[in-house]
């Protein structure tokens, strides 16, 4: 499992999550930040730092935002 950044990040791109990530796996990807699933260590440090609640564990992404799982994975292929 990894963490996924979803739609609320678009247009906000607050860097709080980037600053607390111990492995630097969060990248700027145009309109939002994305988490590299191969680098994420599932520590969860980023989730509570997000001011717009855009970060979820992969298995808890809301149904209406599940397309962001593929967006995160596809970006890093």
C-alpha positions in Angstrom: 0.0 0.0 0.0 1.0 3.6 -0.6 -0.4 7.0 -0.1 -2.3 8.8 -2.9 -2.7 12.5 -3.4 -6.2 13.3 -4.8 -8.2 16.2 -6.4 -8.2 18.7 -3.5 -4.4 19.3 -4.1 -5.1 20.7 -7.5 -4.8 24.5 -7.4 -3.6 24.4 -3.8 -0.3 22.6 -3.9 0.6 23.5 -0.3 4.1 22.1 0.3 3.5 20.9 3.9 3.5 17.3 2.8 6.7 17.7 0.8 8.5 19.2 3.8 7.7 16.3 6.2 8.3 13.4 3.8 11.4 11.5 5.2 12.2 9.9 1.8 11.4 12.7 -0.6 8.9 10.7 -2.6 6.4 13.6 -3.3 6.9 15.3 -6.6 5.5 18.3 -8.3 3.5 17.0 -11.3 2.0 20.0 -13.0 -1.3 20.8 -11.4 -0.7 18.9 -8.2 1.8 16.9 -6.2 2.1 13.1 -6.7 3.6 10.4 -4.5 6.0 7.9 -6.2 4.5 4.5 -5.0 7.9 2.8 -5.4 9.6 5.3 -3.0 6.8 5.7 -0.5 7.5 3.9 2.8 3.9 4.2 4.0 4.9 6.2 7.1 1.9 8.4 6.9 3.7 11.6 7.8 2.2 13.5 4.9 -1.5 12.8 5.5 -2.1 14.9 8.6 0.0 17.8 7.2 -2.2 18.3 4.1 -4.4 21.4 4.8 -7.0 20.3 2.1 -7.2 16.6 3.1 -6.1 15.4 -0.3 -3.9 12.5 0.9 -5.3 9.1 1.6 -3.9 5.5 2.1 -4.5 3.8 -1.3 -7.2 1.5 0.2 -9.1 4.5 1.6 -9.3 6.8 -1.4 -12.9 7.9 -1.8 -14.8 6.1 -4.6 -15.2 9.4 -6.6 -11.4 9.9 -6.5 -10.2 6.4 -7.4 -8.9 7.7 -10.7 -6.1 9.4 -8.8 -4.6 6.0 -7.8 -3.9 5.4 -11.5 -2.8 9.0 -12.1 -0.2 8.6 -9.3 1.1 5.2 -10.6 1.0 6.2 -14.3 3.0 9.4 -13.7 6.0 7.4 -12.4 6.1 4.6 -15.1 
